[in-house]
């Protein structure tokens, strides 16, 4: 079995963040491919795991990048390669496995709902038992940045729900997961996103940074715990 993790970026500024820190910390080998730079994906079946990150594209796009990515994800699923998708990575997983990706009734952007309440996701009964959330509280503060959501097949398991876009975390089969929300951001990544992303640029950068700083300890602990759990599932991290 391979001892290398495959990381797929859909756009350069949405990198692996906290995941990369964990990989370096534990000296775990990984290969990263940035599809926005025209890099081609290898066959994922030869890797210990596959992580697909976010981006501004839609899983419904018919571009070579998206159609090629969907094909690669299907290969990973067929080969039983552990998979983790974040934001667009979730939507691509659901689309590759036969579900639908549709527009949100209202975009979810930032740290708070339109009424000012914090964005949170709540684990379902099945989510509380799932290996990805071992040892975690049932309600988690999250950062959101998406205008589309998923309509899963009945065979897909919903592990966490939100108030607006309900389907926040899903499992497809035995070892493929997708997170609609972001748990991978480092402070440096977030500052970069604020200056690049159209929706974030329409918000107060000072307020966004203050909100991130206020929850940074909790956010980091949550992100590290989820990503560590996934690395343990891949058997790249054994503790």
C-alpha positions in Angstrom: 0.0 0.0 0.0 1.2 3.5 -0.8 2.4 5.8 2.0 1.6 9.0 0.2 -1.5 11.2 0.4 -2.8 12.8 -2.8 -4.0 16.5 -2.4 -6.0 18.2 -5.2 -6.3 22.0 -5.3 -8.9 23.6 -7.6 -7.4 27.0 -7.2 -4.0 28.1 -5.9 -5.1 30.1 -2.8 -7.3 27.3 -1.4 -4.5 25.1 -0.1 -4.4 22.4 2.5 -3.6 24.7 5.4 -3.9 22.9 8.7 -3.7 19.6 6.9 -0.3 20.5 5.4 0.9 21.4 8.9 -0.1 18.0 10.3 1.5 16.2 7.4 4.8 18.0 7.9 4.6 17.6 11.7 4.3 13.8 11.3 6.6 13.5 8.3 3.8 12.1 6.1 4.5 12.1 2.4 2.1 13.9 0.1 1.8 15.0 -3.5 -0.1 18.2 -4.3 -1.6 19.0 -7.7 -3.0 22.5 -8.6 -5.5 22.0 -11.4 -5.9 25.7 -11.9 -2.3 25.7 -13.1 -3.1 23.1 -15.7 -1.5 20.2 -13.7 -2.9 16.7 -14.6 -4.1 14.4 -11.9 -2.5 11.0 -11.5 -4.5 7.8 -11.0 -5.7 8.1 -7.4 -5.9 4.3 -6.9 -2.2 4.2 -6.1 -2.4 6.5 -3.1 -3.2 5.9 0.6 -5.8 8.7 0.5 -7.2 11.5 -1.6 -8.1 15.0 -0.4 -9.9 17.4 -2.8 -10.1 21.1 -1.7 -12.4 24.0 -2.4 -12.6 26.4 -5.3 -14.9 28.8 -7.2 -15.9 26.2 -9.8 -19.1 24.2 -9.9 -19.3 20.4 -9.9 -21.8 20.9 -12.7 -19.3 22.6 -14.9 -18.4 20.7 -18.1 -14.8 22.0 -18.3 -11.9 19.5 -18.7 -10.8 20.3 -15.2 -14.1 19.3 -13.6 -14.9 16.3 -15.8 -11.4 15.0 -15.3 -11.7 15.4 -11.6 -15.1 13.6 -11.4 -13.5 10.7 -13.3 -10.6 10.6 -10.9 -12.9 10.6 -7.9 -14.9 7.7 -9.3 -11.7 5.8 -9.7 -10.8 6.5 -6.0 -14.3 5.3 -4.9 -14.1 2.2 -7.0 -10.6 1.4 -5.6 -11.7 2.0 -2.0 -9.2 4.8 -1.5 -10.1 6.9 1.6 -11.4 10.3 0.4 -12.0 13.7 2.0 -13.6 16.6 0.2 -13.8 20.1 1.4 -16.5 22.5 0.0 -16.2 22.0 -3.7 -14.5 18.7 -2.8 -17.8 17.6 -1.1 -19.9 18.6 -4.1 -17.6 16.8 -6.5 -17.8 13.6 -4.4 -21.6 13.7 -4.3 -21.8 14.4 -8.1 -19.3 11.7 -8.9 -21.4 9.2 -6.8 -24.7 10.1 -8.5 -26.1 12.8 -6.3 -27.0 16.4 -7.3 -25.4 19.8 -6.8 -27.8 22.7 -6.7 -27.8 26.4 -5.9 -28.3 27.4 -2.2 -31.5 29.2 -1.3 -29.1 31.8 0.2 -25.3 31.8 0.0 -23.5 30.9 3.2 -20.6 33.3 3.7 -18.4 34.0 6.7 -18.9 33.1 10.3 -22.5 34.1 10.9 -26.0 33.4 9.7 -28.0 36.3 8.3 -29.6 36.8 11.7 -26.2 37.2 13.4 -26.1 33.7 15.0 -22.8 31.8 14.5 -22.6 29.3 11.7 -22.6 25.9 13.3 -23.0 22.3 12.2 -24.6 19.7 14.5 -23.7 16.0 14.3 -26.5 13.6 13.5 -26.8 10.3 15.5 -24.8 8.6 12.8 -22.2 11.4 12.8 -21.6 11.0 16.5 -20.6 7.4 15.8 -18.5 8.1 12.8 -14.7 7.7 12.8 -14.2 11.2 11.3 -15.7 12.8 14.5 -14.3 10.6 17.2 -14.0 12.4 20.5 -15.6 15.6 19.2 -18.5 17.7 20.6 -21.9 17.4 18.8 -22.0 21.1 17.7 -19.1 22.8 15.9 -18.4 26.4 15.0 -17.6 26.7 11.2 -16.6 29.0 8.5 -18.7 29.0 5.3 -18.0 30.1 1.7 -20.3 28.5 -0.8 -23.3 29.2 -3.1 -24.1 25.7 -3.9 -25.2 22.7 -1.9 -25.8 19.0 -2.4 -28.8 16.7 -2.7 -27.5 13.3 -1.7 -28.8 9.9 -2.7 -30.6 7.9 0.0 -27.6 5.6 0.3 -25.4 8.5 1.3 -25.2 9.2 5.0 -25.7 12.7 6.4 -23.3 13.1 9.4 -23.8 16.8 10.2 -26.5 19.4 9.4 -26.8 23.2 9.3 -29.6 25.7 9.6 -29.6 27.0 6.0 -27.9 24.4 3.8 -28.9 21.3 5.7 -26.4 18.8 4.2 -23.1 19.9 5.7 -21.1 16.6 6.2 -21.7 13.4 4.3 -20.2 10.0 4.0 -20.4 8.0 0.7 -19.9 4.3 1.1 -17.5 3.2 3.9 -14.6 5.6 3.6 -15.4 8.7 1.6 -16.3 11.9 3.4 -17.2 15.5 2.3 -17.4 18.7 4.4 -19.4 21.6 3.0 -17.8 23.9 5.6 -14.1 24.8 6.0 -12.0 23.4 8.8 -8.6 23.7 7.1 -7.9 27.5 7.2 -4.8 28.9 8.8 -4.7 32.6 9.7 -2.4 33.4 6.8 -4.8 31.6 4.4 -7.8 33.5 5.7 -6.1 36.8 5.3 -5.3 35.9 1.7 -8.9 34.8 1.0 -10.3 38.1 2.3 -8.3 40.0 -0.4 -9.2 37.6 -3.2 -12.7 36.2 -2.8 -15.5 38.3 -4.3 -18.0 37.5 -1.5 -15.5 38.1 1.3 -14.3 41.4 -0.3 -17.9 42.7 0.0 -17.7 42.2 3.8 -15.7 44.1 6.5 -12.2 42.6 6.6 -11.7 44.0 10.1 -14.9 42.2 11.4 -13.9 39.0 9.6 -10.4 39.0 11.1 -11.8 39.8 14.6 -14.3 37.0 14.4 -11.6 34.5 13.3 -9.3 35.6 16.0 -12.0 35.2 18.6 -12.6 31.6 17.7 -9.1 30.7 16.5 -8.3 28.3 19.3 -11.5 26.4 19.0 -11.3 26.4 15.2 -7.7 25.1 15.2 -8.5 22.3 17.6 -11.6 21.3 15.6 -9.7 21.3 12.3 -6.7 19.4 13.6 -9.0 16.8 15.3 -11.0 16.1 12.1 -8.0 16.0 9.9 -6.1 13.8 12.3 -9.0 11.4 12.3 -9.0 11.2 8.5 -5.2 10.6 8.5 -5.7 7.7 11.0 -8.4 6.3 8.7 -5.9 6.3 5.9 -3.4 4.6 8.2 -0.8 7.3 7.4 -1.0 8.4 11.0 -0.8 5.7 13.6 -1.2 6.8 17.2 
